[in-house]
């Protein structure tokens, strides 16, 4: 199944990557690797992760305090947010 990103999700992913790279060389790459692992799991079994609210599923990253929020559409999975779970939950999509 195809995966698409909203502008918000792309911006959050880039911001997190840059922040981790500023903290330590290659840490941003490690972050992206964890995101990619979760995306592979989502692609293989989209309904595996719980619906948190409405139609938004939530997949937690294993090594970083982030969650991927997505919806399952007819022909694609849309990533709506790559959310830093340390933020105020009111900022969720």
Secondary structure by P-SEA (a helix, b strand, c coil): cbbbbcaaaaaaaaaaaaaaaaaccaaaaaaaaaaaaaaaaaaacccccccccccbbbbbbccccbbbbbbbccccccccccccccccccccc
